[in-house]
Amino acid sequence: QLKDGDVIYNVGTAGVCSDCPTGTSCDRNTKLCVRTTSVPTTGPAATTTPSTTTTTPAPAQTTTTPPTSPEANFPSGDSSRCSHPLASRMTNTLRSEYERLHNFRRGLLATGQIPRKDGKHLPTASNMQKMTYDCTLEEGAIQYASTCPTRLSELSSRPNVGENFKTFPATRFTFDTAAKKSVTEWWKVIRDVNFFEKVVVFRPFHDGHPISSFTQMAWATSNRLGCSIVNCSTSNRYVGVCRYTQRGNIVNNNVYEVGAVCSACPSGMTSCNRDEGLCF
């Protein structure tokens, strides 16, 4: 145990083991003094031979695509809108539907038509952007949903990308109706709370709360999405995943700017339908 005044190490020339203690030798690779061991030899006189120490580099970290679950089943149909390797696991019809379902709800919110639990409507949005479908985001969503997961993916696996996740029993659902249900479930949580009145800010206590699926869908600057819906047959359930950029749910940031509809569209977005309430 170190005491006041003890020497932590002896000062010497950088990178040189100039003062290794007795019983140690200098490892040329690490520039550290390492303990030597005695190796017995046969013959009339035994001699000690200093051991050598080699440093084996750690294996390189590699990023691999998560394996597809054997219980994963995918919708079938025309998938020509996207061309990534997993594009056949999603259909053009479902892509358009996910896009429509998101923009319809964002428009209702932007124009002040979304009520809270107490019946009061959330304030109108001045900067709500229209979402467009993104095939790169879809590929990541399909990769994850294809593992038949049971929860959101780790944020570290999708830097700067937002995500919504839902799993539910497959009974009575088709791929089409399951896609609609996933979006409905993410959005309807606003009816269970009385958050957001004069300002709409994502607070620390919202992180991990069910409201976070609503706020990600409603995040004004999240203007691209890509989704996946997978049937996991063994566990008899659907898994719905959508991913978004820009990522929402940034603590202490506005979900959207409160103000007159279409009054604060970002530069580069030159159009906004006031009836719809979305900048594009």
C-alpha positions, 0 to 999 in steps of 0.5 A: 500500500502506498504511503505519503512520500513513496516513489511511484516509479523511477524517472528515466529515458522514455521508452527504455527500461533503464532500471529494471529490478532484479529478477525482471527483464525489459520486454522490447515490444511493450517497454515494460519490465517483466518477471523472468522465470528459471528453466531447468536444463539437463546436464551436470550444471543447471543454468537459468535462462531468462524467459522471453515475453511476446505480445499477441495483438488482440483480434480486430473488432469486426461488425457483422450482420446479425443472423436471421432467425429461423422463425422469421417470415416476410411479406411478399410482393413487388419490392422494386422501390429499394435495391439493398440485399434485403429489399425482398423482405419488404414490399412497395405497398407497405413502404408507402403505407408506413410513409402515409401513416406517419405523415397523416399523424404528423399532419394532424399534430402540426395542425392542432388536432391531437388530444391528450388524456384530458382532452386538451389538444397539443399546440400547433407546430411551426416546423413539422417536416414531411417524412420520406421513405429511405431504403438505407434506414429500411435495410437496418430495420430489416436486419434487426427485425429479422432476428425476431427481437423482443425490445429496442436495439441498442443505440450504439448499434445505430449511431444517430438513428432513431428507432421505434419497436413493437411486438404483439401476438400474430393472431388475427393480423396480416402483414398489412394490418400488423404494419398499421397496428405497430404505428397505431401503438406507437402513436396512441400513447399520447392519449394516456398522458397529459404531457406537453401544453405550452411547450413540447420538450423531451424531458429526461423522464420521457426517456424510456417512458412509453411516450418516447415512441410518440415523440420519435414519430412526432419529432419535427426534424426526423424527416426520413424513415425506413421500416420492417414488419416480420412474422416470427412463427415459432413465438406466433408474433409480429415484430415491427421496427421503424428507423428515423433520421434525424434521430429524435428523443434528444433530452431537453430538445423540442419535439417540435417548435410551437407556433403558427402552422408552416411559419418556421419551415427550415431553409431548403424546404420551400413548400408547406401545405397549411391544411396538411401542416408539413414542410417539404 
